Amino acid sequence: MAQIVDGNKLPQRKRREHGEDNDDAGVKRDKTEPSRLESCLEQPMDSSIHEVINYTPSLLPAKNYDADTTEPVSCGLQTLDELLSWKRSEANPFNVAVVPLAPREPPLASCPRRTLVSHDMMGGYLDDRFVQGTSAEAPYAFYHWQSIDIFNYFTHNMVTIPPAVWTNAAHKHGVVVIGTFITEWKDGATACEAFLKEEESYRAVADKLVQISHYYSFDGWLINIENTLSEVAVKNTPLFLRYLTDQMHERVSGSLVLWYDSVTENGQLNWQNELNQSNRIFFDACDGFFTNYNWTEQNLEWMSDYSGVQGRKADIYVGVDVFARGKVVGGMFETNKALEIIRKHDFSTAIFAPGWVYETHDDKTEFRKNQDRFWALLSDYLYIHRPVLPLPFISSSCQGFGKAVYWRGKHEKNMSWFNLTAQEIQPMYYHKELEGQGWLRSRGCPEDAWNGGCSLLLEGLIPVSHTSPVCAKIFSIHVPLPSKTLVSFICKPSAGITVSLELKTTDASLGIQEVKLTNECPEVSDGGDQFSQLFGNLDPNGWTVKCLQLESCGCALKDICVSIQRNGEPQDTPFSCRMGEIMLQDVASLQVPPELVKGLCIYDIVWLRGAGTLPESTSPCLHLNATLRWDYQINLVRYFRVYWRQLRGPDPRIPPGQLLLVGRAYSNLFRVTELAVPDPPGLLELVVEPVIMKGFPVPESHWGRRSLSYTDFTQ
């Protein structure tokens, strides 16, 4: 591999390949116009792009790109006119989620008690609006996905489109993501009178909501009408809901449309804090009902017996405001009190604004501690689901943010960063007591990692009375296994303990069975070629790599556990074990050669002059901003590394041919921003390396590359 050094800044990036959508939902249709993405097809693949530099203002849409840097950003829609004029051809391709919704066990439809999280924090679109990531020092993130079923991104924009980073993270874990359509106050009432006046107008709004959800690849809507409605408008509201729900079900598999408890059937804004005869008409027209927060247990008792609820108790999401505003049950670090009552009556719940753990605590460095405490208090009332995942399965427990970017135990970049798309399948976080005053805790720790931004740290105390190994369940998943599976795990245990991996599998005839993986060396029939591919030339830097081949037939992996055994004589033994990465591969697939990156093209180029960041530079530097697009199967990669190198130019401080890292891309679309390059005339190359799920490096001959020459207009 060519020598690699860090170049310029490293914002974390993401986006999915541009998909087709004919905008054929319902009766309103937009004619698909030619996209800028198609322009790259006109670039001959064996030619260099040539640019004559000018400094005209960027023509990119301001709502989709940061005005100063041209960094892609996500946003909502503010008005009814903006919604009705929305077109796929003018949408933001960077904000399309790249990860499809994973199947799960049990399926959402069969869950008798569900958990919805409504993320309402500080107006929304904060660090998470940067769809390629940002260098935030102390961001908010969510990583307890296995405990929730639905994620709602909530703001007070009329149309809240979830940032793709949230949809990607949720979808990996089998969690449904819904946006928000809200009307409020006088302007909201005016908008409702306009679009609910007749069938044609409410269908037009519903069609746009369906098209937006389909294009950006999220799964539905929370409808929140918080203003009074006229007689005509309220009569048409259930018809609007039913039409929207039917169209969403037809267009987006697994989609949901939920109604918030606000307006009653007479059009009055009158929160009921329950489902009853005055608001049932809306519930009957959609997939679920999100109650207001000022309920009492008497409301839940009454609903349990109400005929309108029978057969659909799981579709009633009893609202809990974590900020505890108003006269509510629980809230803050007593939110568990509300959930205890809700579950007692067998209802689903909607947890509103759990970002309280971040917003109201001044020391943001304590965020993980507060987050883990909050969700641990709720754990008795949450129900773990398993995402159904294909092989290869790989997770370093990265939470999508950290103090540095790690690759194979070493720093790839020293900087604080945030990008939820980089979040990998999350382990289970908990604290439990062992007999004899022993304890066990699992948490994310950014101080050291194998890949990404953090590792899973297992720590605790094995008491003198505890003679059997401590078993820490870290993943609850469903992964069908082939006849031969290569299993590896990387860890860094403290002295005095032995660590092994336990896989709990199941099949129809044998039930749950346990397989222990303890050996230090590979046991593979071909002499270890797979191990060499995965871990050859590896400097572990204190990490222990364990690998073996598992033979099974008709099994599915259910749980991944870590077994921790004390060495030596019985005594109270404090321990820690940092889990770096766990990977399972189909042995047969390792023989399949990697794909080539094809069709790399460059477009939407913007030149800027800015502060110098090239070595020894004192004058304003030339900055290149450009969009790259290429072809590659996204499901085969963890991410792509994007580099640049100077091929020819006037600046001798940059060695020709030396690869400089620009950033990581999580899809086939990437915006290079503020890349400091030598003054013209110059020739540079942009390079894309796939980091594949199989774990071994892809030869440089398979990378994508495209050259760009540039001159000044005076030359």
N, C-alpha and C positions, 0 to 999 in steps of 0.2 A: 504494500500500500504506500502511496506517496506520502511524503511528510506533510503533516497537518498542523497549522498553528491557528490560534484564534484571530479573527479579523473583525474589527469594528464591534458593534453591539450584538447581542444575541437575544432578541425578543423571540419568545416561543410562538410557534405558528401553527395554523390548522385550516383546513377547508376540504370539502369533498369534491369529487369529480362532477362536472356539470351534467346533470341528468335531464332527460327529456320530459316535458310536461306540455300537453296540448291545451291546457286551460279549458277542459271540456266539462268542468263541474257545473251541473245545473243548467239554467237557461241562458246565463250570461257567459260569453266567451270572448277572450282576447285573441286576436290573431298574433301568432308568434312571429316576432320580428327578428331579423338577423342579429346575432349576438356578437359582441367583441371577441368572445371566446373562439368563434369560428374563423376569425381573421388569421389565427396562427396557421391554419391549414394552407394558407396561401404562401407561407414561407418555405421555400425549398430546403429540405433537410440537410443538404450538403453545402449550404452557403452561409456566409457570415452576414449578420444584420449590420447595416451601416446607419449611423446617426449623425446628423449635423446638429450640434448642440445649440439650443436656444433656451431662454429662460422665461418663456411665456407662462402665465398662470396655468395650473393644472385644470384640465377639462373634466376630470373625474367627478362624479356626483358628490357634493359635499356631505350629504346624509350618510353615504356609505364609506367615505374615506376621511381621515383626519386632515384638516385643511393645511396644517403645517408640514406634516411628514408623509402624507398619502398612505398612512397605515390604515388597513381595512378596519372598520368598526361596525358594530351592530346597533340598531336603534328600533324604536317603535314608530307607529303612525299616530298623528295627533288629531286629525279631523276626519269627518265623514267623507269629505271630498278627496282627501288623500287616500283613504281606503278604496273608494270607488274608482279612482284613477290608477290604482296599483296595476302594474303589468309585469309579467314574468320577464320580459325582455329588458326591463329597467330595474329589476330586483338586484339584490346584493349576492353574487355567487359565492363570496367568501363566507357568508353566514349560513350556508346550507350544511346541515349536519352530515357527517361522513359515516357515522356508525348506525346501522339498522337496529331496530328494537330487537333485543335478544329474546327468544322464548324463555319461559320460566316455569318452575315447578314450585307450588301448584300454579296453574294458570290464574290470571287475575280474576276472570269471571267466576271461578269456583271458590274464591276466598270469602269466607263468611264475615270477616272483619278486616277492613283495609285501613291503610294509613296514607293520608295525603299530606304533603308538605307544601305550604304556600310561601314562597320565598319573596318577602316584601322587605327590602332593606334600602334605606336612605335614598329613595327615589329610583333605584334600579340603574342598570347600565353604568356600572362603576368600572372597576378593573376588568370585569368580565366582558365589557363591550369590545375589548381588543381581541378580535377573533383569532389572531395569530399569537396571542400572549403578550405579556408586558413584564416589566422589571419591578413590579410592586414589592415593597419591602415586607408588608404585613397584610396580605389579602385575606378575604373570607372565602372559605371553601366548604364543601359538604362531602363527606365520605362514608356515611353510615347507610349506604344504599340498600344493603340486604335487609334493612329493617323497615323500609318504606315501599309503597307500591306506585304512587303517583307523585309527580313533581310539577308544581304550578309556579311559573315565573310571573310575578305580579308587580305591576307598576300602575301609576295613574295616567299613563298614556291611554288614549282611546283603544288602540290596538297594541298590545304588548307581544312582540315576537321574541320568543326565548333566544338568547344568545346561543349560538351553536355549541359553544364549549360546554354548556349545561346539558344540552340534548345528547351530545356525544358521551359524556360521562354517565348520564342516567341510562341511556340505551345499552351500554356495555353490561349493565347490571340487571337488565330486564325491567327497568322502571319507565313507565309511561310519562311523557312530558306534555303539558298543556299550556298554551298561552292564555291571555286574558283579553276579553272585550268588555270595556267598562264605559258607562255614561254616568255623568254626575252633574249636579247643580243645574243652573239655568241653561248652560250650553248643552249639557247632556239631554235635558228635556227637549230642547229645540231639535237636536239630532234625532232623537227617538220619534218625534212627530213627523220628521221628514222620511225616515226609512221604514217606519211601521204604519204608514198611511194606507198602503195597499200591497197586494201580493207581489206585483212586479218589483217594488222598491225593497221589500224585505228579502226577497229572493236574490236580488242583486248584491245585497250586503252579505248574505249567507254564502253565495257563490265565491265572493272575494275571500272570505275567511277560509273556505275550503281550499281555494287555490294557494293561498299563502301557507297554510299548514302543509299542504302537499309539496310545495316547492322547497320549503325550508326543512322538510322532513321531521316535523314534530307531530304530536298525536291528538290534538284536539284543543278545546277551549273551555275556560270558565267564563260564563256570561253573567255580568254583574251590572244590572240596571239599578242605579241608586238615585232615581229621580221620579217624580210623579208622572203618570201616563194618562193621556186622554182616553175616553171610552173606546175610540177606534183603535188607538195604539195598543191598549192592553188586550183588546180582543184579538189582535193580530200577533201578539207576542208568543203565545203557545204554538201558533202556526209557523212562525219564524223558527222557534226552537225545534219543532218536529222536522221541518225541512232541512235545517242545518244538520241535525243529528243524522238523518237518513243519508244526506249527501256525504257527510264525514265517514259514515260506516261503509258507504259504497266505494269511496276513494282511498281511504287510509285504514289499513288493517289494524285492528286493535284500538281504534280511536274512541275518545270519550268527549261528550259535551255535558258539562255540569252547570247547574243554576244556583246562584247565590240568593239566600233568604233576604229579600229586601222589599220588593213590590208585592202587593197582594192583588187578588183577582179584580178588585175594584179600581186598580190603578194608583192606590195610595202607597206612599213610601212608609212602610210600617213593619219593621223587623219583628218577626214572630218568635225567633229563637227555637223554633220547632217546625216540623211539617204538620200542617193541619188543613182543614177544608178551604181556608182562604188562600192558600198558595199551592195546593196540590195540583192544580191545573198545569203549572209549569213543570213540576216534577214528573207528571205523567207524559210530558212531551220530550223528555231528554233522558240522559243516562244516570243522573244523580243529583242530589240536593245537598248543598253546603250551608249548614245552619249558621245563623249569627251566634255571637259568643256569650250572650247574657242569659243563658239557659240555667235552669235548676234541675235537680234530679226529678222533680215532679214533671217537667217537660218530657224527660226521657221515659218516665213511667207511662205517661199518657200516650206518647208515640208508640210504645211497644204494643199497646192494645188497639191503636188506630187502624181501621180497615185499609186506609190508603197506603199503609206501610207494608202490609202483609205480603210476604214473598220477596220483598225488596229491602230488607233491613240493611244489607251490605251497601246499598246505594245511598244511604243516609250518612253524610259525613258531618259529624257534630263538631262545630268549630271551637277551637281553643286558641285564644290570643296569648302568646307567650309573654307579651308585655303586660298582661293582666290589666288592661285598660277597662274601666267601668266596673260594674258589679259582676264579677265572674268567679268561677271555681278555678282554683289553682293559678297557674301562670308562673313565669320565671323558673326558679329551681324547685317549684312545687307543681309544675305542670303534670307530674305523675298523679297528683290527686284528681285532676280532671279525667285523665285517661282511665284511672281505676273505676270511676263511676260509669264512664262511657262503655267500657268493655263489660262491665257488670250487666248492662242492658243489651249487649250484643250489637252495638252499632259500630260503624266505621268512624274514623276521626279525621279532621282536617286541622293540622297544626300550623297556625299562622305566625309568621315572622320568627322562626327559630334563630335568625341572625341576631336576636337579642343577646346571645352569648358573646357576640363580637361587638355590636354597636355600643352597649352600655358599660363595657369594661375598658378602662383607659389603657391598660397595659396589653397591647395587642400581641405581645410575645407569649401571653398566657392563653391564647386562643385555643390551641389544641387541648389544653387541660380543661378549659371551661366547656368546650364542645363535647369532649368525652364524658365529663361529669353529667352534663345535661342528658345525653342519650343513654347513659348507664342507668339513670334514675327512671327512665321510661321502659327499660328493657323487659320488665315483666309483662308489659302490655303491648309489646310489638311482636310481630310474627315474621320469622326469617323465611325468605324465599330463596330458591336456588336458581341462578341464571343457567340456562342450558347452553353450553359452549362447545364448539368443535375443537379438535386438535389442529394445530398446536395450542396448548394452554401455556401461557407464560405470564408471570406477574412478579414485579419487583416491589409491589405495595406502594408505588409512587402515588402520592395524593394530588399531584397536579400543581404543586408549588414547593419551594424550598429555598435554601440559602446558596445552593450551588447546583450545577448540573453534573451528574456523575455518569460515567460510562465504564463498566467493568472495574469498579472500585476506585477509579481515579477521577479527578476533576476534569470535566470537559470544558467547563466555564465557571468562573468564580463570580457569581452575581445572584442576587435575590430575583426570583422569577415566579410567574403565575400563569398557568394555562391548564384549565380543567380537561381539555382534550388529551393532555399527556397523562392524565390519571389512568392507572391500570386497574384491573380487577382488584377490589379492595378486600383485605382480610377482615376478620372479626375483631372488634375492639372491646375489651371488657376488663374487669377486675373481679376476681373471685377469691374467696377465702378457702384455705385448705385446713384440714383438721390439725390440731396441735399448733395453732397460731401461724401456720404457713399461709402463703398467698401467692397469687399469680396475676400478672397484668400484661396486657398487650397494648402497644401504642405506636403511633408513627413518630419517628425520630429523624430530624434533618441533619444531625451532626455527622453522620457517616452513612453512606449508601453504596449499593452496587451499581444500580442504574436509576436514573431519574433524580428525584429530589429528596427522597427519604427512604428509610428501611423500616421494617417491622421489628420493633424491639420487644422481646419477651423477657420479663424480669420477675423475680420473686424470691421466695424463701422456701426451701424444702426442709421441713422440720425434722428433728432427730427421729420422731416416731413414724415418719413416712418412709416405708421401705420400697414401695413400688414406684415406677417412674411417674413423673408428672406429665399428664397429657394435655397439651394446649391445642384446641381446635382453631385453625387459622383460616380455612376456607370451607364454605358450604356451597357446593356447586353440583351441577349434573353434567358430566363429560363422558359420552360413550367412548369406550376404549377399543382399539383394534387388537389383533392377535398378539402383536409385539409393540410395546411402548417403551421408549427411552425416557427415563426419569432422571432429572438432575435437580439438586438443590444446593444452594450456596449460603453459607452461614459463617458467623464469627462468634463462637461461644466463649464464655469466660472459663477460667481454669477450674478443674475439679468436677466437671460434668461431662457426660457423653450425650450427644444429640443425635437422634435418628428421626426419620420421616415415617409416618404411618398413613397409608392410604386406605380409606374405608370404601369398599366397592360393594355393589349389589348386583344380583341377577335374579331372575324369577324363581329359580329352583333352590339357590343356596342362601338367599337373604344377604344380610350384611356380613362382610368378611374383612379382616384386617390384614394388610401386607406391610411388613416393616422393611424399610430401606436403611441399612446401617453401614454398608461397605464403603470403603474409601476409593475403590478402583472400579472401573467399568467391567461388567460381565456381559459381553456381547459376543455373539457367535462369530462375527467376522474379524475378531482380533482387535477391536477397539477403534475402527475407522471413524465411527460417529463421534466418539469422544474427542479424537484428534481434530475433527472438523469444528466442533463446538468450543473446545477449550485449549487448542494448541497454541503455543507461544503465549501462554497466559501468565501474568505476574499477579498472583492472588492478593498480595499486599495484606496478608493477615487473614484472608478469607479461606475457608475450607470448601472445596468443591467435591460433592459426592454424586455418583452417577451409577445407574444400573439399568438393565433391561428387564421389564416386567412382562410376563406372558399371561394372557388372559383370553377368555372367549365369551362373548356375549355379556360382558360386564359393563357397568357404568360407574364412574368415580363419583362418590357422594361427598366425602369429607376428606380434607387434608389436615392432618394433625402433626404436631411436633412432640416427640417423646423426649423428656429430659430426665436423665438418670444420674444420680450422685455417684461419684467414684469414691472408693475408700470406705472407711469406717462410718457408721451412722453418727451424724452430728447436724446441728442446724447449719444449713448450707445456703447462703445467699447466692444467686446466680443471675446471669444475663446472657441472652443469646440474640444476636442481631441476624435476622433472616434477610439475606440479600436478594435472592431470586429463586423461584420454583418454576420448572419447565417440564412439560410432558410433550413428547413428539411421537408421531407414528413412525416407526423405524422404516417402513417402506417408503415414506415420503422423503426421507433424507437423501435418497438416491436420485430424486428428481432435480435436474439442474435449475438454477435460478433464472428468472426471466430478465429480459433486457428492458431498460428504460427507453421508451420510444417517443418520438414526436415532440421533443422539447422545443418550445417556442417562446419568444419574448415579445411582449407588446405593452401598451399603455405606459410608455417611457416618459418620465418627467425628470428634468435636470434641475438641480438646485445648487446654490452656493451657500456654504455654511461653515461653522467653526471647524478648524483643522483637526483631523484625527489620524492622519497618516503619520508614520514615524518622523519625528523632528520637524513637523510642519508648524509653521507660525502664521501662514496666511490662510484666508478662507479656502476651503477645499471644494472640489467639485464632487457633488453627490449624485449618484445614480439611484433612481426609483423606477422599478419595472415589475411587471407581472410575468411569472413563469408558469407554463402549463406543460404537462407531459402525460403520457399514457402508461399506466401500471395498475395491476390488480391490487386495490387497497387492502383487501383482506389478507394479503400475503406479507404485509409490512407492519412493523411497530411505528415507524416514521421514516422520513427521508432526511438526510443531511444535505444542505445546500451550501456550496462553496463558490468562491470566485478565485481567479488567478490572472495575473498580468502576463500576456503573451508578448506584447511589445509596447513600449511606451517610453516617455522621457524621464521617468522617475527611477533612478538606480537604487533607491532605498528599498524597493520591493523586488525581491529576487524573481525573475521570470520563471513561471511554471510552479511556484510554490502555492499549494492550496491554502486558502484562508477561509475559515468557517464563517458563514453568514448566520445560519440558524437551522432549526428543525422545522420541517413541514409535516403535517399530519394528513395531507391529502395530495391530490395531483395539481393543486393550485397554490401558488405562493407569491406573496408580494415582497420583493426586495425593497427595503426602505432605508434611506440615508446611508447608502454604501459609499464611503469615501474612496474615490478612484483618482489615479494620476491625471494631471491636466492633459488636454489633447495636444497632438494626435495620439491615440492609443488603441490598443487591441487587447481585449480581455475575454475570458471564457467563463461562463457560468456552468456549474457542474452539479448534478443531482445523483446522490448515492442512496440506494434503498437499503435500509436496515431491516432485514427480513425477520419474520417470526421464528424461522428455524434456528437463528442464533449465530450462524457462521457468516463471515464476511463475504460480500458479493464481489467478484473480480471487477477491477476498474474497467475492463472491456465491456461490462454490462451496464455501466453508469450512463446517464444522459449528459450531454454536453452541447453547448451552443456558443459560438463566438460572436462578439459585438465589437465592431470598430466604430470609432467616433472621432470627429474633427470639429474644430471651431468654424463658425460660419465665415470667418475671415480667411480661413486656410483653403 
